[in-house]
Amino acid sequence: MDDLSPNQDYLWMMRAVELARRGVGTTSPNPPVGAVIVRDGFILGEGHHEIAGELHAERRAIDNARWKGNEQWLKGSTIYVTLEPCSSYGRTPPCTEAIIEAGISRVVYGAVDPDERHRGRADEILRAHGIEVEHGVCGEVCEILVRPWAWSVKHRRPWVLAKVATTMDGRMTRRDDRWLSSPKALRNAHQLRAESDAILVGGGTVRMDDPALTIRTPLQVPSPRKKQPYRIVLTRDRNSIPADCQLLTDKYADRTIILEQVSDLKVMLEELYSRYGIVNLLLECGGQLLRHFLEEGLVNEWVQDIAPILGGGPAPMVPGDYLKRECRFREEEILACEPDIILRGILE
């Protein structure tokens, strides 16, 4: 059997995490998951979940091992998986079944399935077949990886990330230039789009800026299987959206969803999850709509690109009086994106 030292477990699990990250933005409504099969310090096979409805990471890793001619070595091997293996039938058979059939002797996974209907079932099933099971290795890293998905499973609505670009004095526009962000910061913004299932704006943004809301220059080349995000527009009057705007006339027009007279943002989010499978929702809206999301406590994560500009102007990031309650950050991260600064964190 493979080296069972904690250090080895850490190294192989981090390789599984690296693989899982390739699926961020393409697997919804499923989670991004990576798997590595190891024996005697060598990788027999590896894989990640790519698209909902297709093979999960464990089955891809097993198939990869067979494709490499390593099937005879699977018996007695260890599989490292970033998330507890699925144990029930969905669009694909359970991964516990594939692990048992392959003869794998040890299963190490990072994050526990947040769905109470399935949590811990994999342990019971695998151990009943004499397979050693260990969980929690690189647990925090793996949990962060699937955090939006875990949130959506529990709350039945998307994880909402608000992305704003502002001047140093908190304004969202400039007098003579459309763009606030530096070229590098714009690439970071497009990376967020590549990791999202949908982008939401208000009708005012469409009328004023005619945005494309597409992935164009991300920091990392997205999977060729990544679809352009849904473009969701909230407006009081559908007819106020210009018929010749990019969202209605470009080649991704079928990815545009216009929602009229939305009275309950939470219900809207629940419908986006149930109808379209949206797990990661990116807000790129103006201050007034952003304030509504904040007031309702519907923003999970915040990314703010701060440009080194003092300009004043009539478009503050959060207009109006004090919020009903202050929003506090945790897991704050400050990124240098010269000449801009990007602040990122989870909203309590």
Steps between C-alpha positions, in 0.01 A plus 500: 500500500604861445699710750244603764697787656307823565748687281429272206127533555535878493703501178266270310189680623640833385549345157132402508414860594702625203299273272169601658568868432488423127128438540415828673244674281399196294350244740190676636266394643759241606816582699854515360678183614844351433632148558842333493573126530840416647701187574858476625554870440385494135186642346297224334226731375342837565210711385248769582129555455447716191132530417182411690358173367841361407738279698597612847864546599539153653374320192717720275805413709421128483445520124824694466687227689357236267585709193860520623512121541505516881180307576690207654648736762169649616449228759683620808519864387383820668264751341510863609179695438427860592137424594331201662421251221136496394302200621170529314376479142454826312582570138798268555541191723648545850877535522513272805394220267783574256758513782388162634498339155852632426642335812635822651603437861504846653294816446615839623272799447512862604153656539192326636184503287282785637179325398366330812339231286842378387749619764695207645335237280815450296695412815245236598479345154875490440591371845239226465711378206823505700626830357690735730350851506648825624358848462597857586839498326547857370142539615494878516644538149251250361207664680588842357517342155140378521366777725265659241360159413462400867316829562265438209425146619407627845313819405371405152626826350827619344811621677507872418830677437481878457776650288538877497758737354534833677718805536673557832209718607251223432356615168406253226542735203748753360430831328665428163581127491284189508766282660618518859704181513856451378559239225623245756203563728268455201655158441424413863139608442477275196641215709207545738268477200671178391431352843134607501183350361324832455557877516225728628454870424219752514325653203674831565840342441383362165353831391805702604794271411366240253725232658580166338539314833710229336828328587774652285836543678512287817821434692480132404376350176160344581402150404388482136182350638424807710183672380465875514317590824133578496447879484215591736339844483264629769274778376165660579407511132626247246430746219750745647786268403631618158417243233841552339706450820774238494320271745214457254689502171836324544559128439430424866157662500346167602696531827322825592216490753291813562302502824229763537346645818694282744351563845687243705873451433524187712218328311664607174828338608320180593341490155836556328638202691207266442434592136849566361729319745683823584735445794748788456334836433713808430354844568632776277214738564478866592489637853123514543441134417813401692357674806180293474701177499702618801189611689347155451817324615537322165866573423738223608830625363642838405769598250587868469746639249623835631658727239751765617267785400313768691223629280181569688183468298136398542537118505606375846559130550219468758267801468264622768509500879650242734428136423260321733797308634871524437659232284827371646773311323680179584771316309608836360753497220677796343643452152744738334382551144713799410408775500171379653438319828246218519327426830326165532317341791199310630212711632364395836 
